[in-house]
Amino acid sequence: MDFGISTFVTDEGVRPDVLGKALEERGFDSLFLAEHSHIPVNRESPYPGGGDLPRVYYRTLDPFIALTAAAGVTSRLLLGTGITLLAQRDLIHTAKEVATLDLLSGGRVAFGVGVGWNREEMRNHGTDPRTRGALMNEQLAALKAIWTQEQAEFHGEHVDFDPIFSWPKPVQSPHPPIYVGGESSAALTRLVEYGDGWLPRGHISADELIGVRAMLEQRGRTDVPFTIFAAGKSAAALDGYARADVERVTFLLKTAPENETMRRLDELAAAAAPYR
């Protein structure tokens, strides 16, 4: 298995360029960054993790700018989003951001997407939480058109535009891999129809992973790699991921200042060593 890091990069923790360089030096293959454009003051959506919303959610840097900083000081590191909240983003701007990062990094983008949970955040972007899944499905299809066609157009219920020119095109062919986040039935259907990889969260069991693998094979998708998002470092969990033929595990890295981050990365690199 390969090993990477998933984290929140904020204005209070280690810089993304410093982090990216440190990851390559320690043999990690990837960096997946979380995204939240803002947190509404008046929020009714419960935090999925339970309890108060952690401080890092309020202070995330823009993932594409942060990953560009990491790209500039690395040469091999895979630059991932974990996850891009696509349903609350402008589609055409996002197509350009992803393609630009892929070009500047020499084809190192992994585009992780999900529907999100913070309904108030979505509404501030003009997104109806009730239809965000259907919207994102159309967005994924439209992104592929923009990235692969000289004159792209799309006409759906939620996404509609006449032919456009949009450059740059991504370096990766046909486009950066789309990693679909989530474990719900809707997410798994999205994975079958639009995904190039799966990005389940670290609480998933080996048996669940094996079950999804069997489902994908039944649907004719034998080509889908699994990357575990925000995993712990227990040997039992890592043994399970290995048994389930997971391609990559990304350890959850606590957001912290540089010195503390380096110590934590050394611990995580040691945990990964027996499985490399």
LOLUM-882685 format. One record per residue: z, x, y of N, C-alpha, C, CB in turn; residue in one letter. Coordinates in steps of 0.001 Angstrom, whole numbers, plus 500000, padded with zeros to 6 digits. Each point is the difference from the previous one (the first is absolute). Glycine has a CB too. Layout:
N
ZXYZXYZXYZXYa...
END
This chain:
276
500000500837498800500000499163501200500000500869501246501215498186498762m498162501290502268500123500600501314501187499373500719497508500449500099d502989500268500915501158499509500741499741500121501496501537500655498108f498830498283502600499889499992501444501262499443500624497527499752499817g502371499954501468501134499499500778499565498736500730500955502343500278i499913496647499701499835498823500850501196499945500946498685498733498200s501026500963503064501083500071500985499634499229501258500685502232499094t500314497609501764499815499506501365500059501212500925501034497705499463f497895502591501230500033501039501024500320499333501330498323501453498739v502748499009501906500451499397501247500181501077501067501136498147498718t499224501392502480500259500927501093501353500690499851498581498580501477d502204501052497514501324500576499811500079500931498788500934497967501068e497978502193498211500011500829498803499031501165500104500637498000498684g499091502607500176499105501141499942498599499601500486501341500963498078v497990499960502586498648499743500484499025499912498819500532501196502172r498395498006497952499074499868498873499234501276499677499791497631500606p499926503204500390499307501248499702500916500959499249498575499694502040d502680500387498375500974500842499294500198499495498575501155500530502178v498941498166497665500187499415498682498789500261499103501467498237501017l497344501552499503498802500209499192499884501421499484498892498236501314g501365502733499558499934501402499586501043500306498937499152500617502267k502051498836497903501067500229499027499664499397498644501646500024501865a497681498856498122499615499367498734499003500870499237500395497735501020l498592502755499670499035500866499320500667501258499463498197499119501484e502684501453499289500677501220499562500824499782498729500075500738502381e500396498042497416500842499698498833499216499349498858501926499737501555r496775500185498574499173499502498914499852498494499927500691501978498813g499784497300502188499762498557500027498532499742500357502423499551500663f497023499387498771498556499779500183499675498964501061499707500613497640d501307498637502868499666498875500861501162499630500915498435499169498245s501199500156502841500957499457500954499567498579500334500527502306500957l500339496720498737499725498594500287500968499519501072499150499608497640f500311499891503479500816499601501141500020498488500175499468502173501092l501720497314499234500189498575500250499504499629501394501974499987498447a497825498700501745499537499503501297500754498732500402497734500994499558e502713498984501689500407498768500679499655500191501470501893499491498323h497317499596502216499592500137501403501174499788500938497712499222499394s503217499892500216501167499678500811500916499136499140498682500129502201h502526499654498262500921499071499363500433498977501045500800501770498342i498886496958501459500421498982500964501518499926500122497931498712499475p502539501087501720501444499903500231500578498787499281499726501131502227v499598497747497898500425498790499306499243499913498681500513498814502195n500178501531496729499353500087498695500744499133498998499197502329500514r500026496820498795500559499140498970499642500490498598499872498084501595e499048502686498268499586500481498691501055500942499435497578499763500649s502951499951498163501025500884499435499399501325499549501304497995499272p499453503063500901499578501318499521499978499984498467500975501144502069y497890499195497307499908499915498536501032500848499274497597499564500281p502852501517500343500991500852499366501418499468500083498534501875500523g501662497032500228501325499422500164500790500680501104499972499402497601g500887499835503055500827500557501061499234500174501300501336501150498268g499197499734502590499382500248501295498726500812499853502246499903501070d496844499870499842498752500760500005500293501450500400498667497905500569l500943503069498604500288501406500342499351500428501315500172500490497564p500485500450503090499563500464501314498566500531499996502369500545500499r497199500066498394498665500617499984498892498984500215500880501738498469v499351497001501165498965498980500172499669499785501472500775498896497898y500184501324502956499805499782501432499244501154500667502102498653500015y497796502496499311499614501214500712498829500744499351502352500175500742r496880499147498418498907500676499308498905500446500969500504498640497968t498985502553501790498814500465500719498763499304499443501091502240500449l497849497725500326498734499484499490499561500868498820499344499110502300d500367500289496539499736500826498819498734500829500096501184498305498700p497778501185501948498748500748500033500076501200500937498787497891499483f501922501956501627500188501147500891500915501026499341499670498524502021i501404501001497331500910500921499321499292500743498865501924498496500589a497254500806498642499280500649498907498946500972500518500399497981498590l499040501745502575499063500956500604500723501299500344498619498099500927t502620501779499568500790501199500281500245500788498721501093498838501939a499226500465496979500218500675498717498710500610499469501863498412499505a497021500911500720498711500506499514499656501338500631499234497654499655a501142502525501621499618501200500718500667501270499513499629498554501907g501459501325497335500719501189499531499993500110498478501445499868502029v497751499300497313499908500019498538498544500052499585502151498711499795t497615501618498947498624500050499502499797499203498722499800502222501040s501277497450498260499881499289498726500736498673499982499776502189498908r501172497610501967500898498861499946499245498684500154501817501438500923l498399497645498125499448498660500097500770499235501060499286500034497573l499997499271503316500594499342501162499942498500499786499329501903501532l501820497498498148500022498604499598500786499114500940499773500769497696g499896497956502297500796498994500692500731499180498959498385499915501948t502888499871498292500817499294499018501005499098500693499717501894498391g499847496981502122498635499468499943499497499684501412500448499045497696i498238500904502445499412499448501210500129498486499959498387501941500189t502112497480500888500149498541500092498693499418500523502512500183500407l496513499782498719498625499715500407499845498623500625499235501495498190l501475497517501292499807498633500478500402499813501461500384499236497678a500399501682502884500371499875501406499321501058500869502187499043499281q496705501520500186499264501030500725498599499513500367501313501770498796r498155498789502284498589499791500307499162500709498943500489499808502489d498605499471496904499248500520498863499073501143500393500123497747498969l499117502086502103498980500990500352500649501283500500498396498156500567i502676501729500219500735501199500403500571500724498789500555498912502184h499972500332496856500565500623498809498930500721499197501759498235499934t497065501163499944498900500659499295499693501353500634499049497757499373a500945502293501946499715501260500689501133501005499835498616498741501643k502629500806498419501139500914499849500006500657498619501316498592501610e498493500603497359500006500544498643498836500971499814501088497893499144v497735501722501301498832500866499843500149501286500804498582497975499623a501997501936501567500208501194500822500965500961499320499565498653502068t501541500828497406500955500850499300499361500626498767501882498572500837l497310500675498451499332500543498817499045501124500389500194497766498865d499098502060502250499086501039500474500761501248500432498391498226500730l502638501604500095500717501149500542500766500761498921500190498788502165l500215500512496783500774500644498929499124500534498879501876498491500549s496824501300499536499118500446498938500078499133498755500237502277500890g500014496411499291499986499074498881501295499952499224497610500400499861g503516499465500850501308500034499314500820498731500212499983502464500266r499377496421500056500732498775500295500167499145498746499117500058502345v502085499388497482500271498939499029500510498808500808500542501650498076a498709497269501907500273498872500884500825498954499255497855500427501274f503473499632498913500890499032499386500178498791500891501166501839498803g498716496968500624500052498764500788500949498996499351497639500390500795v502900498722500032500843498922499514500080498898501032501315501615498625g499205497225500962500027498849500896501219499992500901498738498735498304v502314502002501341501176500058500854500943498828499775498639501214501667g502536498863498984501045499000499796500563499425501301500553501176497902w499254499520503222500625499607501257499113498982500727501143502259500167n499156496472499620499134498945500522499952499971501523500510498693497966r500596501627502678500001500015501470499097501120500531502345499057500008e497669502080499326499113501098500388498547499566499884501711501680499244e497950497658499650498621499530499805499584499031501096500267500298497536m500612498765502757499646498969500988499726500616501365501397498341498750r499310502721501594499750500654501283498611500609500073502425500460500176n496978499789498675498621500506499951498976498871499856500868502113498985h499586496649501040499100498875499837499656499687498552499098500570502199g501691499971496862499753499789498573500875498864499487499391502431499709t499999496633499600500729498909499368500550500504498668498535498240501129d502780501839498710500555500507498743499533499235498771501960500728501289p497713497997498871499609499186498851498647500395499441501334498149500940r497827502455499869498650500348499538499747501503500020499214497798500840t501857502999499251499803501440500143499356500619498759501974500060501523r498312499423497304499391500543498799498503499756499964502143499649498812g497450499121501484498567499688500032499292500800501083500489497699499146a500172502466502006499442500818501069499793501428499532501113498546501694l499897502035497662499882501391499599498905500204498952502421500293500513m497410498744498597498926500115499017498646500116500691501364498679498360n498411500478502635498739500080500739499913501301500793499941497496500151e501170502945500407499995501255500743499593501171499111501780499088501498q498723500944497272499657501092499091498510499995499682502305499902499024l497152498917500735498561499916499742499205500437501230500402498127498363a500063501473502815499293500362501228500107501491500293500440497711500882a500717502886498844500157501442500194498987500773499157502445499666500487l497395499926498278499053500688499126498593499905500564501452499508498018k498202499356502558498676499853500609499843500942501194499926497599499247a501096502453501617499918500856501185499879501463499600501349498336501300i499395502072497692500010501399499587498732500435499272502448499816499852w496858499261499531498888500391499114498633499567500499501584499861498135t498341499322502898498712499491500472499722500466501423500248498001498508q498500502318501767499633500415501357500150498852500979498417501676499053e501164497147500537500184498801500803500793499005499153497825500391501313q503446499494498998500885499174499182500224498646500669501124502069499095a498937496910500071500385498684500493500827499302498938497930499852501439e502871499160499008500848499274499059500236498603500552501119502141499207f498785496893499898500187498614500409500893499297498983497741499973501155h503519499900499216500963499334499139500791498974500772500144502032498590g500863497406500754500827498990500657500919500624501037499902498613497934e500574502611501807500972500647500880499422501194500757501770499252498439h497206501362501033499345501155500624498533499661500178501646501643498962v497873498532502251498603499633500271499451500886501109500431497610499284d498520503138500405499318500759501046498544500217499605502164501141500646f496984498850500388498578500271499824499796501505499831499379497956501375d499380502490498324499777501427499695500533500933501080497989499327498728p502682501730500825500568501001500904499648501400499506501890498435500605i498086502512500315499994501419499687501435500508500125497589500285500819f502833500529498250501335500601500103499981501364499335501102497723500016s499130503299500769500170501353499508501319500555500536497483500343499879w503087500673499444499436500721498858500127499199498712500557502152501127p498648498237497896500202499503498653500982500931499293497666498971499930k503084500514499101500929500870499274499274501115499260501549498070499756p499164503022500015499461501106499210499962499632498524500872501641501685v500171497701497839500068499635498590498969498915499689502453500605499939q496991499466498885498961499060499597500497499125498859498225501623500726s501578497070499348499343499295501103500889499802501224498633498865498301p502698501317501520500953499858501101501348500508499508498751497998500991h502224502189499904501334500404499537500558498995499006500404501155502180p500285499311496797500544499061499013501001499048500626499658501709498229p500221497023501413500905498960500475501083499792498956498156498879501332i503089501441499039501146499807499121500693498696500397500295502519499683y499692496522499416500577498690500282501484500019499668497791498873499532v503038500798501459501433499943499796500455498625499547500261501762501714g500881498192497601500582498732499589499887499757498512499465499123502224g501428500032497275500055499709498567499820498515499700501498501963499725e498285497199501278499842498564499787498672499702499309501415499541502028s498445499240497503498737499612499365498839500079500988501264498501498439s498993501135502825498948500090501013499597501451500242500867497905501071a500125503002498958499699501419500199499199500557498837502091500245501341a498247499335497444499280500504498839498573499456499952502171500178498767l497636498594501648498632499464500108499218500784501047500803497703499317t499857502615501801499363500809501050499636501385499464501300498749501765r499579501814497430499728501300499398498750499959499143502436500499500024l497443498484499132498833499880499124498713499888500819501434498889498253v498621500316502813498776499673500731499623501025501059500525497640499586e500472503022501015499706500858501142500562501414499902499958497951501325y500956502291497751500732501259500006499336501114499217502016498667500247g498269502547500191499608501215499277501214500645499346498098500358501603d503093499229498791501243500513499441501110499011500268499238502372500318g501860497756498936501151499101500163501174500789500544499204498526498109w501550500850502806501132500637500663501250499134499825498448501098501682l502081498799497087501222499225499786501221500754500504498948498908498014p502112500348502278501225500608500500500838500586498863499979498387501913r500937502496498470500708500816499035500937499269499071499812501735501630g500494496995498653500902499268499109499291499478498758501345499366501984h497349500788497917499251499455498869500317500786498728498163499243501560i501817500061497315500330500642498729498742500517499304502004498503499779s498210502390499268498879500520499222499302498887499239501175502191499792a499594496864499655499384498902499254499126499138500897501945500003498443d498503499767502785499172499226500939498723500748500330502055498947500962e498038502352499221498806500798500272499012499925498838501372501535501434l499145498571497358499140499942498822499354498621499880501449501708498848i499299497249501506499443498655499962498872499812500995502205499177499268g497963501352501937498932499897500998498783500810499565501714499671501814v498517501471497585498889500801499488499188499206498977501335502098500392r499355497198498718499312499191498994499211498869500656501797500557498335a498790498798502682499305498931500711498726500516500660502192498859500390m497903502302500245498832500573500660498894500305498993501495500967501765l498880499554497097498998500302498979499310498728499514501338502004499305e499422496919500577499419498720499596499023499475501043502077499499498714q498170500851502541499119499567501099498876500993500266501935498807501007r497914502180498134498937500969500150500282501118500972498509498202499441g502751501961500968500366501053500948500794501074499258500033498347501939r499261502580497503500647501109499282500102501249500867499128499076497851t500519500794503418499866501157500885501042500020501109497581500002499499d503530499274500349500950499823501098501191500948499833499294497584500233v500865503392500650501185500872499941501205499304500614498528502034500114p502658498327499406501245499454500519500744501091500772500135498344498078f500276501330503154500884500856500775501278499222500283498041501253501043t503092499274498544501282499346500240500450500300501421500618500164497552i499730498798503169500395500129501392501520499965500129497845498924500714f502717502071499972501433500028500334500879500016498760499483498785502101a500266502164497019500773500127498763501252500838500209497891499777498690a503057500016500405501148500883499918499689501184499109501533498065500374g499461502796499421499744501232499262500682500041498640499764501133502173k500732497729497332500694500027498716499043500364498874501614498282500844s498892502479498204499171500417498872499548498803499178501212502181499937a499642496802499938499619498819499222498788499306500604502381499716499306a497624500127502022498858499364500655498753500862499875501555498869501601a498579502428498604498846500887499914499441500039498583500937501369501872l499928498598497126499537499931498612499184498720499774502020501334499247d498449497566501327499283498738499858498641500031500660502169498848499914g497762501738501267498708500112500678499024500841499177501157499774502223y499339501297497200499143500845499174499497499232498777501260502032500785a499631497179498617499614499208498829498944498966500360502280500342499035r497771499156502191499046498985500448498717500611500561501926498506500488a497924502798499389498779500684500438499745499816501495499057499673497713d502019500480503071499873499923501449499327501268500518502059498532500148v497037501295500795499296501150500574500895500793500955497847498739499780e502937500528501023500758500658501079501290499242500256497868500845501048r503172499910499238501277499436500439500280500520501402500888499851497612v499395499240503327500429500435501328501485499711500138497699499578500990t503066501482499206501435499854500216500268499440501389500449501908498428f500550497204501661500427499510501304500819501082500693500001497605499169l499557502814501984500681501031500781500704499360501173498306501717499314l502998498459500762500770499495501128499568500687501287501934499515498477k497900499703502583499635500551501291501179500772500577498371498115500388t501384503159499936501100500862500442499431501145500830501381499404497952a499471501335502757499547501186500727499435501045499051501711499553501762p497678501466498809499229500964499219500835500718498944498543500296501975e502604500250498378500770500781499025500430499162498807500793501443501857n499686497357498406500416499119498913498796499592499152501914499159501405e496958500612499238498791499628499266499575501106499042499287498578501932t500759502665498508499596501107499140500899500115498775499119501191502007m502180498603498178500921500035498857499672498890499004501788500977501474r497928497859499053499679498867499126498680500233499265501248498461501551r497778502112499118498720500285499343500179501000498865498803499536502151l502050501435498038500263500962498920500594499292498784500361501826501701d500555497228498541500590499246498894498943499165499272502181499926501244e496941499436499501498973499163499387498967500840499255500345498308501805l499321502856498731499073500887499297500589500448498672499069500772502193a502236499480497775500653500389498755499980498873498981501451501555501287a498737497192499194499951498839499101498621499806499400501794498933501340a497171501396499429498623499820499534499545501081499052499527498869502112a501082502303497979499494501181499284499770499783498495501191501353501690a499711497966497577499767499855498561498802499135499636502408500295499727p497060498942501229498947499040499708498637500442500504501709498234500092y498234502885500583498721500451500554499097500534498904501126500543502163r
END
